[in-house]
Amino acid sequence: MNEDIRKQIQAIKGSFRLMMDGATAASMRNKGLHYKLNWGATLSRLREMADEIGLNYALAIELWKEDIRECKILATMVMPPKEMLPEIVDIWMEQTPTVEIAEQAAFNLYQYLDYAADKAFQWLSSPDDLPQLCGYHVLSRLFMRKYEPNERDINEFVDQALVALRSPNVSLGKAAMQSMIRFADLGLVYKRIAQSATHRIGFDFLD
Protein backbone atom coordinates (compact mmCIF):
# COMPACT_ATOMS: atom_id res chain seq x y z
CA MET A 1 0.00 0.00 0.00
CA ASN A 2 1.47 3.36 -0.98
CA GLU A 3 1.54 6.26 1.45
CA ASP A 4 -1.24 8.25 -0.24
CA ILE A 5 -3.66 5.31 -0.12
CA ARG A 6 -2.70 4.58 3.49
CA LYS A 7 -3.44 8.16 4.53
CA GLN A 8 -6.70 8.15 2.58
CA ILE A 9 -7.86 4.99 4.32
CA GLN A 10 -6.96 6.44 7.72
CA ALA A 11 -9.04 9.52 6.93
CA ILE A 12 -11.95 7.40 5.72
CA LYS A 13 -11.90 5.21 8.82
CA GLY A 14 -11.76 8.31 10.99
CA SER A 15 -14.82 9.76 9.25
CA PHE A 16 -16.86 6.67 10.13
CA ARG A 17 -16.87 7.82 13.75
CA LEU A 18 -18.92 10.84 12.68
CA MET A 19 -21.44 8.49 11.04
CA MET A 20 -21.69 6.17 14.03
CA ASP A 21 -25.18 4.90 14.78
CA GLY A 22 -25.12 2.55 17.74
CA ALA A 23 -28.79 1.63 17.44
CA THR A 24 -28.35 0.57 13.82
CA ALA A 25 -25.25 -1.45 14.62
CA ALA A 26 -27.04 -3.18 17.50
CA SER A 27 -30.01 -3.96 15.25
CA MET A 28 -27.68 -5.57 12.73
CA ARG A 29 -26.12 -7.73 15.41
CA ASN A 30 -29.56 -8.82 16.54
CA LYS A 31 -30.33 -9.85 12.96
CA GLY A 32 -27.20 -11.99 12.80
CA LEU A 33 -25.01 -9.53 10.87
CA HIS A 34 -21.74 -9.82 12.76
CA TYR A 35 -18.66 -7.76 11.87
CA LYS A 36 -15.35 -7.25 13.64
CA LEU A 37 -16.16 -3.54 13.55
CA ASN A 38 -19.47 -1.94 12.56
CA TRP A 39 -20.13 1.78 12.92
CA GLY A 40 -23.75 1.45 11.78
CA ALA A 41 -23.29 4.03 8.99
CA THR A 42 -26.26 4.26 6.63
CA LEU A 43 -25.90 3.23 3.01
CA SER A 44 -26.89 6.71 1.86
CA ARG A 45 -24.01 8.25 3.82
CA LEU A 46 -21.59 5.71 2.38
CA ARG A 47 -22.89 6.44 -1.13
CA GLU A 48 -22.30 10.15 -0.59
CA MET A 49 -18.74 9.40 0.49
CA ALA A 50 -18.20 7.13 -2.52
CA ASP A 51 -19.45 9.83 -4.87
CA GLU A 52 -16.97 12.27 -3.38
CA ILE A 53 -14.09 9.79 -3.67
CA GLY A 54 -14.87 8.58 -7.20
CA LEU A 55 -13.82 5.27 -8.72
CA ASN A 56 -10.42 4.14 -7.47
CA TYR A 57 -9.12 0.61 -7.99
CA ALA A 58 -6.16 0.76 -5.61
CA LEU A 59 -8.27 2.25 -2.84
CA ALA A 60 -11.03 -0.34 -3.32
CA ILE A 61 -8.53 -3.19 -3.05
CA GLU A 62 -7.16 -1.89 0.24
CA LEU A 63 -10.57 -0.99 1.68
CA TRP A 64 -11.79 -4.52 1.08
CA LYS A 65 -8.92 -5.90 3.16
CA GLU A 66 -10.21 -4.05 6.23
CA ASP A 67 -12.43 -6.18 8.45
CA ILE A 68 -14.87 -3.31 8.87
CA ARG A 69 -18.42 -3.27 7.51
CA GLU A 70 -18.23 0.27 6.14
CA CYS A 71 -14.86 -0.33 4.44
CA LYS A 72 -16.13 -3.37 2.58
CA ILE A 73 -19.32 -1.65 1.43
CA LEU A 74 -17.35 1.42 0.34
CA ALA A 75 -14.96 -0.84 -1.56
CA THR A 76 -17.86 -2.16 -3.65
CA MET A 77 -18.90 1.41 -4.40
CA VAL A 78 -15.52 2.77 -5.53
CA MET A 79 -14.19 -0.26 -7.43
CA PRO A 80 -14.25 0.48 -11.20
CA PRO A 81 -16.17 -2.44 -12.81
CA LYS A 82 -14.08 -2.22 -15.98
CA GLU A 83 -10.87 -2.79 -14.01
CA MET A 84 -11.98 -5.67 -11.78
CA LEU A 85 -10.53 -8.97 -12.95
CA PRO A 86 -12.48 -12.25 -12.52
CA GLU A 87 -9.87 -13.63 -10.14
CA ILE A 88 -10.29 -10.61 -7.84
CA VAL A 89 -14.06 -11.16 -7.89
CA ASP A 90 -13.44 -14.77 -6.82
CA ILE A 91 -11.27 -13.62 -3.92
CA TRP A 92 -13.85 -11.08 -2.78
CA MET A 93 -16.61 -13.66 -2.94
CA GLU A 94 -14.59 -16.07 -0.80
CA GLN A 95 -14.05 -13.28 1.72
CA THR A 96 -17.66 -12.05 1.80
CA PRO A 97 -18.73 -12.25 5.46
CA THR A 98 -22.47 -11.51 5.49
CA VAL A 99 -25.67 -11.38 3.44
CA GLU A 100 -25.50 -7.57 3.55
CA ILE A 101 -22.06 -7.43 1.96
CA ALA A 102 -23.09 -9.98 -0.69
CA GLU A 103 -26.14 -7.87 -1.55
CA GLN A 104 -24.18 -4.62 -1.65
CA ALA A 105 -21.48 -6.16 -3.86
CA ALA A 106 -24.15 -7.41 -6.27
CA PHE A 107 -25.99 -4.09 -6.42
CA ASN A 108 -23.04 -1.69 -6.39
CA LEU A 109 -20.52 -3.61 -8.46
CA TYR A 110 -21.03 -7.15 -9.76
CA GLN A 111 -24.06 -6.40 -11.92
CA TYR A 112 -21.93 -3.95 -13.93
CA LEU A 113 -19.11 -6.38 -14.75
CA ASP A 114 -18.77 -7.32 -18.43
CA TYR A 115 -18.85 -10.96 -17.34
CA ALA A 116 -21.61 -10.51 -14.73
CA ALA A 117 -23.89 -13.21 -16.13
CA ASP A 118 -21.08 -15.78 -16.31
CA LYS A 119 -20.17 -15.18 -12.67
CA ALA A 120 -23.80 -15.25 -11.58
CA PHE A 121 -24.43 -18.65 -13.14
CA GLN A 122 -21.17 -19.93 -11.67
CA TRP A 123 -22.35 -18.85 -8.22
CA LEU A 124 -25.76 -20.47 -8.60
CA SER A 125 -24.08 -23.87 -8.64
CA SER A 126 -22.00 -23.16 -5.52
CA PRO A 127 -22.56 -25.44 -2.51
CA ASP A 128 -22.53 -22.34 -0.29
CA ASP A 129 -25.51 -20.04 0.25
CA LEU A 130 -23.80 -16.62 0.00
CA PRO A 131 -22.47 -17.08 -3.56
CA GLN A 132 -25.88 -18.39 -4.63
CA LEU A 133 -27.63 -15.42 -3.06
CA CYS A 134 -25.25 -13.03 -4.76
CA GLY A 135 -25.82 -14.77 -8.09
CA TYR A 136 -29.59 -14.37 -7.84
CA HIS A 137 -29.26 -10.69 -6.97
CA VAL A 138 -26.97 -10.11 -9.95
CA LEU A 139 -29.35 -11.92 -12.29
CA SER A 140 -32.29 -9.91 -10.93
CA ARG A 141 -30.55 -6.70 -11.91
CA LEU A 142 -29.55 -8.08 -15.31
CA PHE A 143 -33.12 -9.24 -16.01
CA MET A 144 -34.32 -5.74 -15.10
CA ARG A 145 -32.00 -4.44 -17.84
CA LYS A 146 -33.58 -6.94 -20.29
CA TYR A 147 -30.74 -9.46 -20.32
CA GLU A 148 -32.12 -12.62 -21.96
CA PRO A 149 -30.28 -15.87 -21.15
CA ASN A 150 -29.87 -18.63 -23.70
CA GLU A 151 -31.78 -21.90 -23.46
CA ARG A 152 -29.05 -23.71 -21.53
CA ASP A 153 -28.78 -20.91 -18.99
CA ILE A 154 -32.57 -20.72 -18.66
CA ASN A 155 -32.71 -24.40 -17.78
CA GLU A 156 -29.89 -24.01 -15.25
CA PHE A 157 -31.44 -20.92 -13.72
CA VAL A 158 -34.85 -22.52 -13.30
CA ASP A 159 -33.46 -25.77 -11.89
CA GLN A 160 -31.25 -23.99 -9.37
CA ALA A 161 -33.96 -21.49 -8.41
CA LEU A 162 -36.45 -24.24 -7.62
CA VAL A 163 -33.96 -25.71 -5.15
CA ALA A 164 -33.21 -22.30 -3.62
CA LEU A 165 -36.92 -21.49 -3.23
CA ARG A 166 -37.23 -24.48 -0.91
CA SER A 167 -34.07 -23.65 1.03
CA PRO A 168 -34.33 -23.19 4.82
CA ASN A 169 -32.18 -20.07 4.29
CA VAL A 170 -34.83 -17.34 4.14
CA SER A 171 -32.53 -14.75 2.53
CA LEU A 172 -31.55 -17.18 -0.22
CA GLY A 173 -35.17 -18.10 -0.87
CA LYS A 174 -36.18 -14.44 -1.13
CA ALA A 175 -33.31 -13.70 -3.53
CA ALA A 176 -34.30 -16.64 -5.74
CA MET A 177 -37.95 -15.57 -5.68
CA GLN A 178 -37.10 -11.99 -6.65
CA SER A 179 -34.88 -13.24 -9.46
CA MET A 180 -37.64 -15.52 -10.75
CA ILE A 181 -40.10 -12.60 -10.74
CA ARG A 182 -37.66 -10.46 -12.72
CA PHE A 183 -37.11 -13.37 -15.11
CA ALA A 184 -40.87 -13.63 -15.66
CA ASP A 185 -41.01 -9.89 -16.39
CA LEU A 186 -38.87 -10.41 -19.51
CA GLY A 187 -41.95 -11.43 -21.48
CA LEU A 188 -44.82 -13.87 -21.87
CA VAL A 189 -42.66 -16.87 -22.79
CA TYR A 190 -40.44 -16.33 -19.76
CA LYS A 191 -43.47 -15.85 -17.51
CA ARG A 192 -44.95 -19.16 -18.67
CA ILE A 193 -41.64 -20.94 -18.05
CA ALA A 194 -41.46 -19.49 -14.54
CA GLN A 195 -45.10 -20.23 -13.77
CA SER A 196 -44.87 -23.82 -14.95
CA ALA A 197 -41.70 -24.43 -12.94
CA THR A 198 -42.87 -22.80 -9.70
CA HIS A 199 -46.30 -24.44 -9.81
CA ARG A 200 -44.57 -27.82 -9.73
CA ILE A 201 -43.29 -27.08 -6.24
CA GLY A 202 -46.43 -25.34 -5.03
CA PHE A 203 -45.38 -21.70 -5.46
CA ASP A 204 -48.07 -19.47 -6.98
CA PHE A 205 -46.55 -16.02 -6.51
CA LEU A 206 -46.36 -15.44 -10.29
CA ASP A 207 -50.13 -15.62 -10.87
N, C-alpha and C positions, 0 to 999 in steps of 0.2 A: 504494500500500500504506500503510495507516495504521500508526501507531507501535506499537500493541498487537500487530498481526499481525506486524510486522517483528521485534519482540522475541521473540514466540512462535516464529517460524521460527528465529531465532538459537539459542534454547534447544533446539529440536528437533534442529537440526544438531549442536549441541554434544553432545547425548546420544548421537548415533550413534557417537561415539568410544568410548563405554563398551560398545557392542555390537560393536565391530570384531572381525571374524573373518577374518584374512588368508588362511587356508587355503580358506575358502569362496569368498572373492573371487577367489582364484587359480584355483579349480576352475571358476568361472563364465567367467573369461577363456579358459580352455582349451576350454570348450564353445562358444565364440564369442559369449558374452554380454558385449559391450563397453559400458562406461559411462564418462563423463568422470570420475565419482567413484563408487566402490562400496565401502562399508564391510563388506559381507558379512554384514549383520544378518539373522537368521533371520526368517521370516515370522511365527512365533509371537511373537517379541519386538515386531515392528511391530504386530501385532494387539493386543497388550497396550497399547501406546502409544496406538493409535487408540481403544481402549475408554476409556482415561483421558481423552482429548481430547474425544471425542464428535463428533457430526456438526457440521461447520462449513464452510459454503460458501466464505466469503471466504478461509479458511485453505487449503482444498483448491485453490482457484484459484492461489494464490501458491506453494504447495508444488509443484504441477505444473510451474511455470515453472523450477524448479531442475533443473539437469542432473545430478541425483544419483539413483541407483537408489532409495535408501530414501525420498527425498522423493516421487518419483512413485508408488511403491507406497502410501505413507501417504496421498497425495492421493486415491487410489481408495477408500481405507478410510473417510475422513472426509467425502467429498462426499455430501450428502444427495440420494438419487435423485430425490426429488420436486421438487427445486429445479434440477436440471441440465437446461438447455435443449438441444434437438437440435443447435443450431449450436455449442454448446460441446463436445458429444460429437464432432462432426465435426473440430473443431480438435484435440482430444486424440488422436483416431485418426490424424490427419495427423502428429502429433508423437510417436507411439509408437515408441520406438527398438528394442525387442527383443521376442522371443517371450514372455519372462517378463512384461514389462509388459502385453502384450496379454492374456495369460492372467489376470493379476491384475485387470486392469480388468474383464474379462468376469465373473470370479467374484465380485469384491468389489462391483461397481457396476452394470455394464451390464445384467446379467440382471434387476435390480430396477427398471429404468426402465419407465414406463407404456407406452412405445413400443419396448420391447426387441425384439420380433419384427420390427417394421418395419425397424429399424436392422440387425438380423442379416441379413435377406434382402437389404437394400441392399449390405451388405458381401460377401455371397456372390458377387455379380456384379462385384466390384472386380477390376481387372487385377493388383493387388498381393496378395502372399501374406498379409501380416499382417492386413489387414482381413478377408480370408476366414477365416483361422484364428480370429480373434476372433468372427466370426459363427457359426462352428460351435460354439465353446465356449458362446456365449450360448444357442444353440438346444438344446444338450445339457441345459443347466440348466432351460430352459423345458419341454422334453419330460419331464424328471424331475418337474416339477410338473404334469404332465398337460395341458400346452398342446397343443391339436390344431389343426394348420394346415388351411386350406381347400384345396380341390382344386388351385387354381392354385399355391398356395405349395408343396404337396406335390410337384407336377411340377417346380417350379423347384428345390426342395431336392434332389430325387433327381438331376436332371440335373447340377446343380453338384457334388454330392457325388461322383458317378461320375468326374468330371474330377479332382477333388481327390484321390481315392483313388489315382490313377495319377500324381500329381505327384511329381517328384524331390525336392520339399521334404518331408522325413520328418515334421517337426512338423505341417505342414498335412495330410498324409495321415492321421496319427494322430488329429488333431482331427476330420476328416471321418468317420473310422471310428467314433470314440466317439459322435459325433452320430447316425450311422446306427443304431448299436446302441440308443441311447436312443429314437430314433424307432420302432424295431421293438418296443420294450418298451411302447409305447402300447396295443397290442392285436393280435389275430390278423390283422386286415386290414392294419394297418401293417407287421407282420412279413412278410406275404406280398409286399407291395409292395417292401420292402427286399430280401428274398431274391431275388425275380425280377430286380430291377435289378442287384444285385451279382453274381449268377450270370452275367449277360451279359458281365461283364468278368473272370470267373474268380476272384471273391472268394467264399469259402465260410464266412466267419467267423460267419455268422448261423445256421448249421445246429445 
